[in-house]
Amino acid sequence: MHRLVPAFLAVAIAATPVMAFAQDRPLLVPTRDVSVTYRVVGGQAGQEMRMSWRVADQKLRVDMPGGIGWSVMDQRSKKMFVVMEQQRMIMEVPLNNGPGGVSVPTQPPETARFTRGGTATIAGQGCTVWRYENEGVTGESCLTADGVMLRSTGTHNGQTASMEATEVAYGPQDAARFNAPSGYQQMQMPAGAPGARPAR
Protein backbone atom coordinates (compact mmCIF):
# COMPACT_ATOMS: atom_id res chain seq x y z
CA MET A 1 0.00 0.00 0.00
CA HIS A 2 2.77 2.42 0.87
CA ARG A 3 4.25 1.99 -2.61
CA LEU A 4 1.07 3.53 -4.02
CA VAL A 5 1.71 6.87 -2.33
CA PRO A 6 4.88 7.96 -4.21
CA ALA A 7 3.32 6.88 -7.51
CA PHE A 8 0.08 8.69 -6.63
CA LEU A 9 1.92 11.93 -5.90
CA ALA A 10 4.26 11.61 -8.87
CA VAL A 11 1.45 11.42 -11.43
CA ALA A 12 -0.51 14.27 -9.88
CA ILE A 13 2.49 16.55 -9.51
CA ALA A 14 4.42 15.80 -12.68
CA ALA A 15 1.44 16.37 -14.93
CA THR A 16 0.17 19.48 -13.14
CA PRO A 17 1.39 22.66 -14.83
CA VAL A 18 2.87 25.58 -12.93
CA MET A 19 0.84 28.65 -11.98
CA ALA A 20 1.99 31.96 -13.40
CA PHE A 21 0.55 35.42 -13.85
CA ALA A 22 3.54 37.46 -15.00
CA GLN A 23 3.78 38.98 -18.46
CA ASP A 24 4.82 36.51 -21.19
CA ARG A 25 3.67 33.64 -19.03
CA PRO A 26 0.41 31.75 -19.48
CA LEU A 27 -2.52 31.71 -17.09
CA LEU A 28 -2.39 28.18 -15.70
CA VAL A 29 -5.15 28.26 -13.12
CA PRO A 30 -8.80 28.19 -14.25
CA THR A 31 -10.75 31.40 -13.73
CA ARG A 32 -14.04 29.51 -13.26
CA ASP A 33 -15.14 26.17 -11.83
CA VAL A 34 -14.46 23.25 -14.13
CA SER A 35 -13.94 19.49 -14.09
CA VAL A 36 -11.69 17.89 -16.71
CA THR A 37 -11.28 14.20 -17.52
CA TYR A 38 -7.82 13.26 -18.81
CA ARG A 39 -6.37 10.22 -20.51
CA VAL A 40 -2.95 9.35 -19.10
CA VAL A 41 -0.65 8.88 -22.10
CA GLY A 42 2.57 8.22 -20.19
CA GLY A 43 3.34 6.04 -17.20
CA GLN A 44 -0.09 4.53 -16.46
CA ALA A 45 -1.05 4.69 -20.14
CA GLY A 46 -4.67 4.16 -21.11
CA GLN A 47 -6.10 5.09 -17.72
CA GLU A 48 -8.18 8.14 -16.90
CA MET A 49 -7.94 10.72 -14.17
CA ARG A 50 -10.07 13.74 -13.34
CA MET A 51 -9.06 17.15 -12.08
CA SER A 52 -11.69 19.51 -10.64
CA TRP A 53 -11.17 23.14 -9.67
CA ARG A 54 -13.29 25.05 -7.15
CA VAL A 55 -12.11 28.59 -7.79
CA ALA A 56 -13.77 30.34 -4.82
CA ASP A 57 -11.87 28.15 -2.34
CA GLN A 58 -8.69 27.87 -4.44
CA LYS A 59 -8.85 24.08 -4.26
CA LEU A 60 -7.92 21.41 -6.79
CA ARG A 61 -9.20 17.83 -6.49
CA VAL A 62 -7.40 15.06 -8.39
CA ASP A 63 -9.12 11.68 -8.85
CA MET A 64 -6.35 9.27 -9.75
CA PRO A 65 -6.29 6.53 -12.43
CA GLY A 66 -7.66 3.13 -11.53
CA GLY A 67 -9.66 4.43 -8.58
CA ILE A 68 -6.70 4.13 -6.19
CA GLY A 69 -7.73 7.32 -4.43
CA TRP A 70 -7.93 11.07 -4.67
CA SER A 71 -6.26 14.18 -3.33
CA VAL A 72 -7.06 17.83 -2.70
CA MET A 73 -4.57 20.67 -2.91
CA ASP A 74 -5.58 23.76 -0.92
CA GLN A 75 -3.70 26.82 -2.13
CA ARG A 76 -4.90 29.01 0.77
CA SER A 77 -3.77 26.76 3.61
CA LYS A 78 -0.77 25.42 1.63
CA LYS A 79 -1.79 21.88 2.47
CA MET A 80 -2.63 18.74 0.55
CA PHE A 81 -4.34 15.56 1.69
CA VAL A 82 -4.32 12.19 -0.04
CA VAL A 83 -7.17 9.69 0.40
CA MET A 84 -6.84 5.94 -0.22
CA GLU A 85 -10.39 4.63 -0.36
CA GLN A 86 -9.76 0.87 -0.14
CA GLN A 87 -7.58 1.24 2.95
CA ARG A 88 -9.78 4.05 4.34
CA MET A 89 -6.64 6.04 5.05
CA ILE A 90 -5.83 9.72 4.71
CA MET A 91 -2.49 11.51 4.73
CA GLU A 92 -1.89 15.26 5.00
CA VAL A 93 1.17 16.86 3.41
CA PRO A 94 2.29 20.52 3.47
CA LEU A 95 2.64 22.29 0.14
CA ASN A 96 6.08 23.89 0.20
CA ASN A 97 9.58 23.48 -1.13
CA GLY A 98 11.23 22.91 2.23
CA PRO A 99 11.85 19.75 4.29
CA GLY A 100 8.70 17.78 4.96
CA GLY A 101 6.72 19.43 2.17
CA VAL A 102 5.63 18.46 -1.31
CA SER A 103 7.06 20.64 -4.04
CA VAL A 104 3.96 21.21 -6.12
CA PRO A 105 4.68 23.41 -9.14
CA THR A 106 2.11 26.11 -8.43
CA GLN A 107 4.56 28.95 -7.86
CA PRO A 108 7.56 28.64 -10.19
CA PRO A 109 10.82 30.45 -9.49
CA GLU A 110 11.57 33.63 -11.36
CA THR A 111 14.13 31.71 -13.43
CA ALA A 112 11.44 29.65 -15.18
CA ARG A 113 11.28 30.55 -18.87
CA PHE A 114 8.15 30.19 -20.99
CA THR A 115 7.91 30.13 -24.78
CA ARG A 116 4.66 30.46 -26.67
CA GLY A 117 4.10 27.82 -29.35
CA GLY A 118 1.25 27.11 -31.74
CA THR A 119 -2.41 26.36 -31.14
CA ALA A 120 -4.48 23.19 -30.98
CA THR A 121 -8.02 21.97 -30.42
CA ILE A 122 -8.42 19.30 -27.73
CA ALA A 123 -11.71 17.92 -26.37
CA GLY A 124 -13.52 20.56 -28.40
CA GLN A 125 -11.65 23.44 -26.77
CA GLY A 126 -9.03 25.70 -28.32
CA CYS A 127 -5.69 26.06 -26.53
CA THR A 128 -2.25 27.62 -26.88
CA VAL A 129 0.93 25.56 -26.51
CA TRP A 130 3.44 26.83 -23.94
CA ARG A 131 6.88 25.32 -23.39
CA TYR A 132 8.72 25.94 -20.14
CA GLU A 133 12.21 25.32 -18.82
CA ASN A 134 13.77 25.70 -15.40
CA GLU A 135 17.21 24.44 -14.36
CA GLY A 136 17.28 21.85 -17.12
CA VAL A 137 13.74 20.60 -16.55
CA THR A 138 11.45 21.06 -19.53
CA GLY A 139 7.76 20.60 -20.15
CA GLU A 140 4.92 21.58 -22.40
CA SER A 141 1.27 22.43 -21.78
CA CYS A 142 -1.65 23.42 -24.00
CA LEU A 143 -3.90 25.88 -22.16
CA THR A 144 -7.18 27.62 -22.86
CA ALA A 145 -7.55 31.39 -22.56
CA ASP A 146 -9.26 30.92 -19.17
CA GLY A 147 -6.47 28.78 -17.73
CA VAL A 148 -7.67 25.21 -18.28
CA MET A 149 -4.90 22.73 -19.05
CA LEU A 150 -5.91 20.43 -21.93
CA ARG A 151 -2.62 18.64 -22.50
CA SER A 152 0.56 18.52 -20.44
CA THR A 153 3.86 16.72 -20.25
CA GLY A 154 6.19 17.35 -17.35
CA THR A 155 8.92 15.92 -15.12
CA HIS A 156 9.18 16.06 -11.33
CA ASN A 157 11.89 14.35 -9.28
CA GLY A 158 12.74 12.10 -12.20
CA GLN A 159 9.13 11.05 -12.75
CA THR A 160 7.60 11.94 -16.13
CA ALA A 161 3.88 11.97 -16.84
CA SER A 162 1.73 13.10 -19.74
CA MET A 163 -2.00 13.50 -20.08
CA GLU A 164 -4.59 14.89 -22.48
CA ALA A 165 -8.15 16.05 -21.86
CA THR A 166 -11.01 13.96 -23.22
CA GLU A 167 -13.89 15.91 -21.65
CA VAL A 168 -14.22 19.44 -20.26
CA ALA A 169 -17.25 20.29 -18.10
CA TYR A 170 -17.66 23.86 -16.88
CA GLY A 171 -19.99 24.44 -13.93
CA PRO A 172 -20.17 24.89 -10.14
CA GLN A 173 -18.24 22.31 -8.12
CA ASP A 174 -19.72 20.83 -4.93
CA ALA A 175 -17.71 22.10 -1.94
CA ALA A 176 -18.24 18.79 -0.10
CA ARG A 177 -16.09 16.95 -2.66
CA PHE A 178 -13.10 19.05 -1.60
CA ASN A 179 -13.29 18.22 2.12
CA ALA A 180 -11.40 15.43 3.88
CA PRO A 181 -13.60 12.43 4.73
CA SER A 182 -14.29 11.67 8.39
CA GLY A 183 -13.63 8.35 10.09
CA TYR A 184 -10.51 7.52 8.07
CA GLN A 185 -7.23 6.40 9.66
CA GLN A 186 -4.48 9.03 9.62
CA MET A 187 -1.13 7.87 8.26
CA GLN A 188 2.39 9.26 7.94
CA MET A 189 4.18 9.85 4.64
CA PRO A 190 6.37 6.78 3.87
CA ALA A 191 10.12 7.34 4.07
CA GLY A 192 11.58 8.25 0.71
CA ALA A 193 8.28 9.48 -0.75
CA PRO A 194 7.96 13.02 -2.13
CA GLY A 195 7.37 15.26 0.87
CA ALA A 196 8.40 12.71 3.49
CA ARG A 197 9.74 14.16 6.72
CA PRO A 198 13.49 13.84 7.10
CA ALA A 199 14.78 11.23 9.53
CA ARG A 200 15.84 12.50 12.95
C-alpha positions as CSV (number, residue, x, y, z in Angstrom):
1,M,0.0,0.0,0.0
2,H,2.8,2.4,0.9
3,R,4.2,2.0,-2.6
4,L,1.1,3.5,-4.0
5,V,1.7,6.9,-2.3
6,P,4.9,8.0,-4.2
7,A,3.3,6.9,-7.5
8,F,0.1,8.7,-6.6
9,L,1.9,11.9,-5.9
10,A,4.3,11.6,-8.9
11,V,1.5,11.4,-11.4
12,A,-0.5,14.3,-9.9
13,I,2.5,16.6,-9.5
14,A,4.4,15.8,-12.7
15,A,1.4,16.4,-14.9
16,T,0.2,19.5,-13.1
17,P,1.4,22.7,-14.8
18,V,2.9,25.6,-12.9
19,M,0.8,28.6,-12.0
20,A,2.0,32.0,-13.4
21,F,0.6,35.4,-13.9
22,A,3.5,37.5,-15.0
23,Q,3.8,39.0,-18.5
24,D,4.8,36.5,-21.2
25,R,3.7,33.6,-19.0
26,P,0.4,31.7,-19.5
27,L,-2.5,31.7,-17.1
28,L,-2.4,28.2,-15.7
29,V,-5.2,28.3,-13.1
30,P,-8.8,28.2,-14.2
31,T,-10.8,31.4,-13.7
32,R,-14.0,29.5,-13.3
33,D,-15.1,26.2,-11.8
34,V,-14.5,23.3,-14.1
35,S,-13.9,19.5,-14.1
36,V,-11.7,17.9,-16.7
37,T,-11.3,14.2,-17.5
38,Y,-7.8,13.3,-18.8
39,R,-6.4,10.2,-20.5
40,V,-3.0,9.4,-19.1
41,V,-0.7,8.9,-22.1
42,G,2.6,8.2,-20.2
43,G,3.3,6.0,-17.2
44,Q,-0.1,4.5,-16.5
45,A,-1.0,4.7,-20.1
46,G,-4.7,4.2,-21.1
47,Q,-6.1,5.1,-17.7
48,E,-8.2,8.1,-16.9
49,M,-7.9,10.7,-14.2
50,R,-10.1,13.7,-13.3
51,M,-9.1,17.2,-12.1
52,S,-11.7,19.5,-10.6
53,W,-11.2,23.1,-9.7
54,R,-13.3,25.0,-7.1
55,V,-12.1,28.6,-7.8
56,A,-13.8,30.3,-4.8
57,D,-11.9,28.1,-2.3
58,Q,-8.7,27.9,-4.4
59,K,-8.8,24.1,-4.3
60,L,-7.9,21.4,-6.8
61,R,-9.2,17.8,-6.5
62,V,-7.4,15.1,-8.4
63,D,-9.1,11.7,-8.9
64,M,-6.3,9.3,-9.7
65,P,-6.3,6.5,-12.4
66,G,-7.7,3.1,-11.5
67,G,-9.7,4.4,-8.6
68,I,-6.7,4.1,-6.2
69,G,-7.7,7.3,-4.4
70,W,-7.9,11.1,-4.7
71,S,-6.3,14.2,-3.3
72,V,-7.1,17.8,-2.7
73,M,-4.6,20.7,-2.9
74,D,-5.6,23.8,-0.9
75,Q,-3.7,26.8,-2.1
76,R,-4.9,29.0,0.8
77,S,-3.8,26.8,3.6
78,K,-0.8,25.4,1.6
79,K,-1.8,21.9,2.5
80,M,-2.6,18.7,0.6
81,F,-4.3,15.6,1.7
82,V,-4.3,12.2,0.0
83,V,-7.2,9.7,0.4
84,M,-6.8,5.9,-0.2
85,E,-10.4,4.6,-0.4
86,Q,-9.8,0.9,-0.1
87,Q,-7.6,1.2,2.9
88,R,-9.8,4.0,4.3
89,M,-6.6,6.0,5.1
90,I,-5.8,9.7,4.7
91,M,-2.5,11.5,4.7
92,E,-1.9,15.3,5.0
93,V,1.2,16.9,3.4
94,P,2.3,20.5,3.5
95,L,2.6,22.3,0.1
96,N,6.1,23.9,0.2
97,N,9.6,23.5,-1.1
98,G,11.2,22.9,2.2
99,P,11.8,19.8,4.3
100,G,8.7,17.8,5.0
101,G,6.7,19.4,2.2
102,V,5.6,18.5,-1.3
103,S,7.1,20.6,-4.0
104,V,4.0,21.2,-6.1
105,P,4.7,23.4,-9.1
106,T,2.1,26.1,-8.4
107,Q,4.6,28.9,-7.9
108,P,7.6,28.6,-10.2
109,P,10.8,30.5,-9.5
110,E,11.6,33.6,-11.4
111,T,14.1,31.7,-13.4
112,A,11.4,29.7,-15.2
113,R,11.3,30.5,-18.9
114,F,8.2,30.2,-21.0
115,T,7.9,30.1,-24.8
116,R,4.7,30.5,-26.7
117,G,4.1,27.8,-29.3
118,G,1.3,27.1,-31.7
119,T,-2.4,26.4,-31.1
120,A,-4.5,23.2,-31.0
121,T,-8.0,22.0,-30.4
122,I,-8.4,19.3,-27.7
123,A,-11.7,17.9,-26.4
124,G,-13.5,20.6,-28.4
125,Q,-11.7,23.4,-26.8
126,G,-9.0,25.7,-28.3
127,C,-5.7,26.1,-26.5
128,T,-2.3,27.6,-26.9
129,V,0.9,25.6,-26.5
130,W,3.4,26.8,-23.9
131,R,6.9,25.3,-23.4
132,Y,8.7,25.9,-20.1
133,E,12.2,25.3,-18.8
134,N,13.8,25.7,-15.4
135,E,17.2,24.4,-14.4
136,G,17.3,21.9,-17.1
137,V,13.7,20.6,-16.5
138,T,11.4,21.1,-19.5
139,G,7.8,20.6,-20.1
140,E,4.9,21.6,-22.4
141,S,1.3,22.4,-21.8
142,C,-1.6,23.4,-24.0
143,L,-3.9,25.9,-22.2
144,T,-7.2,27.6,-22.9
145,A,-7.5,31.4,-22.6
146,D,-9.3,30.9,-19.2
147,G,-6.5,28.8,-17.7
148,V,-7.7,25.2,-18.3
149,M,-4.9,22.7,-19.1
150,L,-5.9,20.4,-21.9
151,R,-2.6,18.6,-22.5
152,S,0.6,18.5,-20.4
153,T,3.9,16.7,-20.3
154,G,6.2,17.3,-17.3
155,T,8.9,15.9,-15.1
156,H,9.2,16.1,-11.3
157,N,11.9,14.4,-9.3
158,G,12.7,12.1,-12.2
159,Q,9.1,11.0,-12.8
160,T,7.6,11.9,-16.1
161,A,3.9,12.0,-16.8
162,S,1.7,13.1,-19.7
163,M,-2.0,13.5,-20.1
164,E,-4.6,14.9,-22.5
165,A,-8.1,16.1,-21.9
166,T,-11.0,14.0,-23.2
167,E,-13.9,15.9,-21.6
168,V,-14.2,19.4,-20.3
169,A,-17.3,20.3,-18.1
170,Y,-17.7,23.9,-16.9
171,G,-20.0,24.4,-13.9
172,P,-20.2,24.9,-10.1
173,Q,-18.2,22.3,-8.1
174,D,-19.7,20.8,-4.9
175,A,-17.7,22.1,-1.9
176,A,-18.2,18.8,-0.1
177,R,-16.1,16.9,-2.7
178,F,-13.1,19.0,-1.6
179,N,-13.3,18.2,2.1
180,A,-11.4,15.4,3.9
181,P,-13.6,12.4,4.7
182,S,-14.3,11.7,8.4
183,G,-13.6,8.3,10.1
184,Y,-10.5,7.5,8.1
185,Q,-7.2,6.4,9.7
186,Q,-4.5,9.0,9.6
187,M,-1.1,7.9,8.3
188,Q,2.4,9.3,7.9
189,M,4.2,9.8,4.6
190,P,6.4,6.8,3.9
191,A,10.1,7.3,4.1
192,G,11.6,8.3,0.7
193,A,8.3,9.5,-0.7
194,P,8.0,13.0,-2.1
195,G,7.4,15.3,0.9
196,A,8.4,12.7,3.5
197,R,9.7,14.2,6.7
198,P,13.5,13.8,7.1
199,A,14.8,11.2,9.5
200,R,15.8,12.5,12.9
